[in-house]
Amino acid sequence: MRTAVRDMMTPDPYAVGTGATIQEAAQLMRDADIGDVLVVREDGTLCGIVTDRDLVVRAVAEGSDPTGTQVEDVCNHQVVSISSKEPVDEALSLMRQHNIRRLPVVDNEDLIGIVTLGDLSADHDVSPVVADISQAPPNN
């Protein structure tokens, strides 16, 4: 039987609302020792994802005010997600196809988790996917 994403994902991922500041997102990343935060709308649906690199390239390098700039203004709104029922092989395929290391897990429009290459590396050889992603140009 193939492993489903739900068996490998991290449930209840770290998230902030669209009105959170980039400073709040950065502090959450620091405190939780993570490199990304999901951005959710008031109704709980996924709006985007912001990474530590996004904060540097899209905000700090542009001179944005960390206490006045909202994450919604710098997050990636073109989020690729996956259902918890999908097989892990599909998650790896999406990561390779879109040159990403993390996939929000969404069921019925509700954000329920996140799956990363790190999560999948325990049971799968992710080195070919990592190699492809590393060779791709930055996607932010």
C-alpha positions, 0 to 999 in steps of 0.5 A, spaced: 500 500 500 502 506 498 503 511 503 498 517 503 501 524 505 496 524 511 501 519 514 507 524 513 505 531 514 506 535 520 499 537 522 497 544 524 502 548 521 504 554 523 500 560 520 499 567 521 493 571 518 493 576 512 494 582 517 500 580 520 506 584 519 513 581 516 516 582 523 511 578 526 512 572 521 519 573 522 519 572 530 514 566 529 520 563 524 525 564 529 521 562 535 519 556 532 526 554 528 522 554 522 523 557 515 516 558 512 509 560 515 503 559 511 498 565 511 491 564 512 485 568 511 480 570 516 475 564 514 481 559 515 483 558 507 490 558 505 492 565 502 499 564 501 506 562 504 512 566 506 519 564 507 525 567 510 528 568 503 521 571 501 522 576 507 529 578 505 528 578 498 521 581 497 521 586 504 528 587 507 532 588 500 526 593 498 526 597 504 520 595 507 518 597 514 517 590 518 512 593 523 508 596 517 508 591 512 503 585 512 505 578 510 500 578 505 504 584 501 510 579 500 507 572 501 507 567 495 500 567 493 501 562 487 501 556 492 501 549 490 498 544 495 496 537 496 490 533 499 492 529 505 489 523 501 494 523 495 500 518 495 507 521 497 509 520 490 504 525 488 507 530 493 514 528 490 512 529 483 509 536 485 515 538 489 519 537 483 515 540 478 514 546 481 521 547 484 519 547 491 521 544 498 514 544 502 507 543 500 501 545 504 496 540 505 489 542 504 482 538 504 475 541 503 479 548 502 481 547 510 489 547 511 490 541 515 498 540 515 504 541 511 509 536 508 516 538 506 522 534 503 525 533 510 518 529 512 519 525 506 526 523 507 525 518 512 522 513 508 523 516 501 529 517 497 528 525 496 535 526 493 533 526 486 528 531 487 533 536 491 538 535 486 532 538 481 530 543 485 537 546 487 539 547 480 532 551 478 532 558 478 529 561 485 522 562 484 521 568 488 
